[in-house]
Amino acid sequence: MRARDAAAPAAALLCLAVPAPAAADAGPAWTAGPAAGRPYVYLEGAAGSVLQDTLAVTNPGTRPVTVRLTGAPAPGGTGHGAAVPLALAARAVTVPARTRADVPFAVTVPADAAPGERTGTILAAADGRALPVPVHLRVAGPRLAALTVERVRVDTAGTVHYTLVNRGNTALAPRLSVHADGVLGTVLDRPARTLPLTLRPGERRALSEPWPGRPALDAVTVRLRVTADGGARATGRADARFASPTALGLLGAALLAAAGVAGRAWRRRRTPAGLPDEKQSLTATGATR
């Protein structure tokens, strides 16, 4: 590997040639992959550097073959910012029988690229076949793992809605734990589990957490805690009140019953010990007359 930026460090980047079945009429099919028989392309550079390597197109067959080459940078990967551009020395190469052609290409690291991994593809196509050659670039620099939990809310069905945002420059596999406290104590306690997703740098993902056993009547505070490798951690919370019609009916009946009991107790306290109550006094007075 050659690099115009002498200060750029090096790191291993995998780029494998994909073998194809032999063609019956022209001998073995052509292949494309890293030069010098390497199993991978080794590219890493700092922001602003230009890295160079070579693609080998091999024709072991008995007739010439013309292979078309296309560079297809893939934005995203585990880095963020502009996509990594690929520049090929030739868009097509004709390879004689039993010959190999080496085609130089350059990968330019954007000046504003954040540290992390980026991917691109060189597509080689001929004779109705297309071989994608992955190119992986690692932008040198410190890695930062950071995320936030935003827009936490609980709907009337008890589903917890929230948004995760990757604020760092490395991909994250977040782990989520959920805890909720009600008026009388804990009503939900789910231990941390890894979510089935990978959050790329700069990515924002709206998610939800079902709560089928939510309280029928309670005021709760739901707390979310999210962690990921690299020291990333964040928390979010939301308050919610649940009051189903059935629970409200039962509560009303209970309050009425309690009011009746309290009223009877109050009347008993108002009647002096050893004396008849008002109704008994009136009955006794009528009998005397």
C-alpha positions as a printed Julia matrix, in Angstrom:
289×3 Matrix{Float64}:
   0.0     0.0     0.0
   1.15    3.52   -0.75
  -0.09    6.68    0.92
   0.52   10.29   -0.12
   0.06   11.32    3.48
   3.16    9.91    5.21
   1.72   10.61    8.64
  -1.31    8.37    8.1
  -1.11    5.15   10.16
  -2.02    1.79    8.67
  -4.69   -0.74    9.68
  -6.05   -3.93    8.13
  -9.09   -3.63    5.84
 -10.65   -6.73    4.31
 -11.29   -6.83    0.55
 -11.77  -10.36   -0.79
 -12.01  -11.57   -4.37
 -15.1   -13.69   -5.0
 -14.37  -16.91   -6.95
 -16.74  -17.97   -9.73
 -17.47  -21.33  -11.39
 -15.45  -22.19  -14.47
 -16.87  -21.39  -17.89
 -17.1   -24.49  -20.07
 -16.27  -22.81  -23.39
 -13.5   -20.35  -22.46
 -11.74  -22.04  -19.57
 -11.73  -20.71  -15.99
 -13.64  -17.47  -15.41
 -11.96  -14.16  -14.67
 -11.57  -12.91  -11.11
 -11.05   -9.54   -9.44
  -9.51   -8.77   -6.06
  -6.61   -7.11   -4.24
  -3.26   -7.24   -6.02
  -0.37   -9.5    -4.95
  -2.73  -12.28   -3.9
  -3.59  -10.61   -0.61
  -6.75  -11.7     1.16
  -7.53   -8.11    2.13
  -6.8    -4.46    1.32
  -4.96   -2.6     4.07
  -6.09    1.04    4.26
  -6.17    3.55    7.06
  -5.58    7.25    6.97
  -6.16   10.51    8.73
  -8.71   13.04    7.53
  -7.53   14.73    4.34
  -5.17   11.95    3.25
  -5.19   10.13   -0.12
  -4.51    6.39   -0.06
  -3.63    4.27   -3.09
  -3.9     0.57   -3.84
  -4.31   -1.76   -6.81
  -7.08   -4.02   -8.06
  -5.93   -7.17   -9.86
  -8.13   -8.52  -12.67
  -7.02  -12.02  -13.67
  -8.08  -13.86  -16.81
  -7.1   -17.55  -16.65
  -9.27  -18.35  -19.7
  -8.41  -18.96  -23.34
  -9.82  -15.73  -24.81
  -9.53  -12.02  -23.93
 -12.09  -10.5   -21.62
 -13.08   -6.85  -21.11
 -14.0    -6.06  -17.51
 -15.88   -2.87  -16.64
 -14.97   -1.26  -13.31
 -17.15    1.04  -11.28
 -16.38    2.67   -7.94
 -19.41    2.85   -5.68
 -18.72    4.63   -2.39
 -21.15    3.54    0.32
 -22.14    6.27    2.77
 -22.78    5.3     6.35
 -20.82    2.3     7.51
 -19.75    2.94   11.06
 -18.46    6.41   10.35
 -20.34    9.57    9.46
 -19.96   12.6     7.27
 -19.32   12.55    3.52
 -18.94    9.21    1.76
 -15.42    8.04    0.93
 -14.85    8.58   -2.84
 -13.1     5.94   -4.95
 -11.17    6.97   -8.07
 -10.17    4.24  -10.54
  -7.34    4.62  -13.07
  -9.53    2.99  -15.73
 -13.24    2.36  -16.19
 -12.64   -0.76  -18.29
  -9.7    -3.06  -18.86
  -9.22   -5.71  -21.54
  -7.23   -8.64  -20.17
  -5.66  -11.11  -22.66
  -5.91  -14.83  -22.08
  -3.89  -16.17  -19.16
  -2.95  -12.64  -18.11
  -3.46  -10.36  -15.12
  -4.04   -6.61  -15.29
  -3.39   -4.34  -12.32
  -5.64   -1.28  -12.07
  -4.6     1.4    -9.55
  -7.26    3.17   -7.51
  -7.25    5.9    -4.89
  -9.34    6.44   -1.79
  -9.64   10.03   -0.61
 -10.4    10.6     3.06
 -12.55   13.75    3.4
 -10.93   16.57    5.34
 -13.9    16.71    7.71
 -14.18   12.94    8.19
 -14.72   11.81   11.76
 -12.79    8.8    13.09
 -14.41    5.45   12.39
 -14.97    2.95    9.58
 -16.34    3.61    6.11
 -17.09    1.28    3.24
 -17.14    1.41   -0.53
 -17.32   -1.12   -3.35
 -15.49   -1.64   -6.63
 -17.84   -3.47   -8.97
 -16.17   -5.56  -11.72
 -18.5    -6.8   -14.47
 -18.02   -8.87  -17.67
 -19.66  -11.78  -19.52
 -22.88  -11.4   -17.55
 -21.08  -11.68  -14.22
 -20.56   -8.98  -11.62
 -18.11   -9.25   -8.73
 -18.36   -6.72   -5.9
 -15.01   -6.03   -4.25
 -15.59   -4.41   -0.83
 -13.23   -1.64    0.2
 -13.09   -0.77    3.89
 -11.44    2.39    5.14
 -10.65    3.22    8.74
 -10.34    6.92    9.46
  -7.7     7.36   12.15
  -8.44    9.24   15.35
  -9.96    8.77   18.81
 -13.23    6.85   19.03
 -16.12    8.4    20.92
 -19.1     6.39   22.14
 -22.01    8.62   23.15
 -25.79    8.5    22.94
 -28.93   10.18   24.28
 -32.48    9.06   25.11
 -35.07   11.57   23.94
 -38.85   12.05   23.63
 -39.82    9.52   26.27
 -43.58    9.17   26.72
 -46.14    6.56   27.76
 -49.4     6.25   25.82
 -52.79    5.22   27.2
 -52.16    1.58   26.31
 -49.01    1.56   28.42
 -46.53    1.45   25.53
 -43.32    3.36   26.28
 -42.09    5.4    23.3
 -38.58    6.85   23.08
 -35.88    7.91   20.63
 -32.22    6.85   20.7
 -29.6     9.13   19.12
 -25.98    8.14   18.49
 -23.97   11.25   19.37
 -20.53    9.67   18.89
 -18.42    8.49   15.96
 -18.64    4.72   16.4
 -21.46    2.24   15.87
 -23.32    1.19   19.01
 -25.24   -1.91   20.08
 -27.43   -0.39   22.83
 -28.7    -2.23   25.91
 -31.96   -1.12   27.53
 -33.38   -1.52   31.03
 -36.82   -0.23   32.12
 -37.99    0.6    35.64
 -41.28    2.12   36.78
 -42.48    3.2    40.24
 -46.1     3.76   41.19
 -47.82    5.21   44.23
 -47.29    2.03   46.25
 -43.85    1.08   44.93
 -42.23   -0.66   41.94
 -44.63   -1.78   39.21
 -42.11   -2.63   36.45
 -38.49   -3.76   36.55
 -36.99   -5.15   33.32
 -33.26   -5.97   33.44
 -30.89   -4.73   30.75
 -31.03   -6.52   27.41
 -29.33   -5.85   24.07
 -31.67   -4.29   21.54
 -31.82   -5.98   18.09
 -30.27   -3.06   16.22
 -27.01   -1.28   15.43
 -27.07    2.47   15.84
 -24.72    4.19   13.4
 -23.04    7.51   14.22
 -25.5    10.36   13.84
 -28.43    7.96   13.49
 -31.72    8.66   15.25
 -34.09    5.73   15.87
 -37.65    5.94   17.24
 -38.46    2.84   19.32
 -41.17    1.54   21.63
 -41.38   -0.83   24.59
 -44.7    -2.63   25.21
 -46.08   -2.91   28.73
 -48.91   -5.45   28.66
 -49.23   -5.68   32.47
 -49.51   -1.98   33.17
 -51.51   -0.87   36.25
 -55.22   -0.22   35.81
 -55.17    2.66   38.26
 -51.93    4.35   39.26
 -49.61    7.31   38.76
 -46.2     6.09   37.64
 -42.74    7.35   36.74
 -41.01    5.32   34.02
 -37.22    5.44   33.78
 -35.17    4.15   30.83
 -31.45    3.43   31.1
 -29.43    2.76   27.93
 -25.78    1.68   27.8
 -23.32    0.57   25.1
 -19.71   -0.5    24.8
 -17.17    2.28   25.07
 -18.76    3.86   28.13
 -21.86    5.24   26.41
 -24.8     5.66   28.79
 -27.95    7.74   28.93
 -31.22    7.92   30.85
 -34.72    9.19   30.16
 -37.97    9.39   32.11
 -41.65   10.05   31.7
 -44.65   10.35   34.03
 -47.98    8.7    33.29
 -51.37    8.16   34.92
 -53.57    5.14   34.32
 -57.31    5.08   35.09
 -59.42    2.47   33.31
 -63.26    2.75   33.5
 -63.47   -0.52   35.43
 -60.9     0.62   37.96
 -62.67    3.97   38.36
 -66.0     2.18   38.95
 -64.5    -0.05   41.6
 -62.82    2.94   43.2
 -66.1     4.85   43.28
 -67.92    1.91   44.89
 -65.16    1.57   47.45
 -65.35    5.27   48.28
 -69.11    5.13   48.71
 -68.81    2.13   50.99
 -66.09    3.85   52.98
 -68.25    6.98   53.26
 -71.14    4.9    54.61
 -68.97    3.26   57.22
 -67.5     6.6    58.22
 -71.0     8.13   58.54
 -72.23    5.38   60.81
 -69.14    5.69   62.94
 -69.62    9.43   63.2
 -73.22    9.04   64.36
 -72.16    6.56   67.0
 -69.58    8.99   68.3
 -72.24   11.73   68.49
 -74.49    9.62   70.79
 -73.36    9.86   74.5
 -72.69    6.54   76.21
 -75.63    5.26   78.29
 -78.15    7.63   76.62
 -80.63    6.69   73.92
 -80.06    8.21   70.54
 -82.47   10.78   69.06
 -84.79    8.26   67.44
 -85.07    6.22   70.64
 -85.85    9.41   72.67
 -88.64   10.4    70.3
 -90.16    6.94   70.47
 -90.1     6.96   74.25
 -91.71   10.4    74.4
 -94.55    9.3    72.15
 -95.22    6.25   74.26
 -95.48    8.37   77.43
 -98.06   10.61   75.9
